Amino acid sequence: MVSQPLPTVSPSLPGDPVSTVLVVSGMTCAACVGQVERKLGRLEGVSATVNLATGRARVSHPASVSVTDLVGVVEAAGYRARPAEPPAGPGGLPDTARPGPSPEPGDGQQGSGEADERHERDRLLITTLLAVPVLALSMVPAWQFRNWQWLCFVLAAPVAVWGAWPFHQRALRGLRHATATMDTLVSLGVAASFVWSSYALFLGGAGVPGMTMPLTLLPSASGEAAHVYLEVVVGVPLFVLVGRRLEARARRGTGAALRSLAELAAKDVAVRRGGVERRVPVADLAVGDVFLVRPGERVATDGTVVEGGSALDLSLVTGESHPVEVGPGSPVIGGAVNSGGLLEVRADAVGSDTQLARITRLVEDAQTGKAAVQRLADSVAAVFVPAVMSVSVTVLGFWLGAGADPQAAITAAVAVLVAACPCALGLATPTALLAATGRGARLGILVSGVQALERLRNIDTVVLDKTGTLTTGRMSVIAVTVPADAEKDADGDASAEVLRLAAVVEQGSDHPLARAIVTHARGQGDGHPLPQPVRFAAVPGLGVSALVDGEEVAVTRPGELSGLPGDLRAAVRAAETAGHTAVLVRVGDTPRAVISVGDTLRSDAYRAVEHLRRLGLRTVLASGDREATVRAIAGQLGITEVHAGALPEDKAALVATLQGHGSRVAVVGDGVNDAAALAAADLGIAMAGGTDAAIGAADVTLVREDMQAIPDAVRLARHTLATIRANLVWAFGYNLVTLPLAAIGWLNPMVAAAAMSASSLLVVGNSLRLRTWNASRPHRPGHHSGRARTTTPWETTA
């Protein structure tokens, strides 16, 4: 199977909440995120989730609340906002997936203009040129010539005003809206240091010729030596600007998956219309058009091969490592690379309906969620900045009241302001989620959101379907058995007519068994098309029926064998012994044949089940087939817990029973009969090639046709949540250490600024490690750290 369906976004019904995505700029820390969410949440019926790393807000609101209202609320809070562009252009990819100019450092948005990018780069360069001499002269006493402090003042003044202007501007904007953010702390720290230094130079004796200032990383508690803090004036904005620029570059790296998906979309295509070939933009391609794919070219859009044969490289789209052979009638995916011959393809979907566009939307949607621990961090950040400002004022008052020199008191207060860093809190989850979902997409694992990742990490039981999950789902008819006294045709064949009747009925089903019977009947037939069934009916888990040639024909599970002729009973038992599936064909109330359909285990099924066990997960096999057939498959895989003959409601009841005993259950399936269990489980996992119903009910979709993707998904989830926890531990731990040190005067404001920037970079750098996460080794049972174990022989061959 080359192309698998993915769920599309359903239109909202009247009265249903509407989902809108806003691009928000001006956010710099978790406090900003909390303010935007809080302001939007004050509108009746509105809830919002804001992502600092992507600069996007996903808002759920009633239709009565317009997008203009939402934008107005965000702008009233002091930020800029605009609706995200709808999918458009080649491939129908969302605007975040398209490559664009780099975001403005600190703005957290995609798509800032090139002029803004150049302006910020120039600001950083000029600030660096002005700041370096000030830092050198302030910190190396031997270089302090006569009146050096005045040169430093002249160089520091533009930095304090123009270099730090983005912080002052956002702080003033917040002041107008009665809000405070990280920029407020930086602005106050720079302003306080510059004002104190100006006072010391002009009125405090520090401006006398020949003044020298000793090197110290700690503020002096006495006024014996004149001291200016111009190194803090230039160091704080310099370190924060550098940190945010590096942070922005790193954050662009975590979102590289969306941009790489955008690059898979072809820009133009050779279309054959009216017998004439011409190249047109992909945006002009319409459903039904026939286009050409030459060797080395990308398939322009999803379609069906009309003529030609080749091998397609799907590794960049689905993570499928081996080329897939295609020929006339084969479905193909847009973005795949043609490795062989010339193909003529009929377009079946274009724009936002293509699988590449749907994959991109799923990845993008997943990146807007928040882990439970991140929601706690955001709640803390919402009150963090006002609390820090209160602490700073308290520290200033305490030092002055204790008789300390004013310069030491101001330095301690400024250090508290500068050391505080809610930036790392806001970046802890989104950067890890960006990197993990991007890595998952490259591995063919699409996760619906961070909540699904959390549940995936915590599952302890996996319920596996058989057909299409553990087996290939590409079945073929092994035997057609009819009673010995059945009427034969002119060629002496008693099975041809009953096979034709069964195939006519099965045309209405998309079950793998049905496809096998229809394909076999067409291959055995006389070339004439099969008639369409009348009054077709399907009962999930039981079978199908229809009216054919005026007779009621049913193709169902055999059920009780006692009512069947001896030949048919023997055929059912033989099929079960061989691990095949037997279906019974009835015409009216008369059993007419047993069709034995064979399926084969996926080549990697044993390895995947073994990996799940090594991860400490309990494996359960649940299938609608008869017990002997299911146990034959379970025996090959080493699965001991088997539930055979399970109807859809039985699978859902099994999930409920397991949950009732305290298990956290994941269900893996691919068919309509699995949809109820997928929806009832703590986590639903849909296999590649599954039906729309199964995929729609699932939390995780495995795009690549490889069962190893199941344990890979579990391991990726565990590693991602471990990374998020490590990020948050560092973000909280940093503040727990630096704020007390700053308050007692053991932390110079300049050192605090460098440490603040380093904390954000450390969080982003830790998240970036997920981009190169290796999915080739399982963990020890119950081990969540992500470290590889000693390799066993069967893993080496894998």
Disulfide bonds with the S-S distance in Angstrom:
none
